[in-house]
Amino acid sequence: MNRAVVAGLGALALVVACRALPSAVPLSNTGGVLEDTGTDRDRRSETALTAGPLSTEPKASLPAPRTAALPQEAPADAGVAPPPVAAADGGAPVVTWAGEYYGSDRLARHFEGEPDDVELDDKAHTRVETTSSNALVITIVNSASGEVICALNATVQGGTATLDAGQSCFGDEGSTATVTDGRATLTADRLVLDFDGTVVASTGDDDGTDDDTIEFHLDYHFDGRRR
């Protein structure tokens, strides 16, 4: 063949070869976005397969936060007693002792070697009078006749009164009864009075012959409320 023919055949073969071989680089579409050949997606799938199956073990749940229960506030007036009346000078509260108190009492006389002589009264009556800011007179009244049995002086401090020692109560003709110690307490309208005493009684005849004495002890208890 001549050179022209050979050159033409070579050019034709080059054109045919170019048409037969596909391009290694994808061509852009009309939108300017490369076509998805699946190359990257397939690579991710292969990586996931080679990494092994995902763990199916459930995750441990975190404990719920602990919150301390807030204490509920009680009503402002719950369980609160009314305040006592304060003194005019801002000192200790003033306790009002004066009044008529009714309740029950018990008088017991203790004799050596003999049974006690006990008197009970469920209609007992006691009167309290205030003589000064720190002094009282506590009067035990006969509930049957209304007569005064004895009137006892006491020194008061707040809701407690101490009986003056050496006073006489429950004595009668031919005997003397001396209070040795005693105390009274006042809570709201409730009065409680307790005291001990010693009784000395004469056993002689009226004309003074065979004069002899006996001694015994007594205790008294009163519990009543003001009316």
Secondary structure, 3 states (H helix, E strand, C coil): CCHHHHHHHHHHHHHHHHHHCCCCCCCCCCCCCCCCCCHHHHHHHHHHHHHCCCCCCCCCCCCCCCCCCCCCCCCCCCCCCCCCCCCCCCCCCCCCCCEEEEEEEEEEEECCCCCCEEEEEEEEEEEEEEEECCEEEEEEECCCCCCEEEEEEEEEECCEEEECCCCECCCCCCEEEEEEEEEEEEECCEEEEEEEEEEEEECCCCCCCCCCEEEEEEEEEEEEEEC
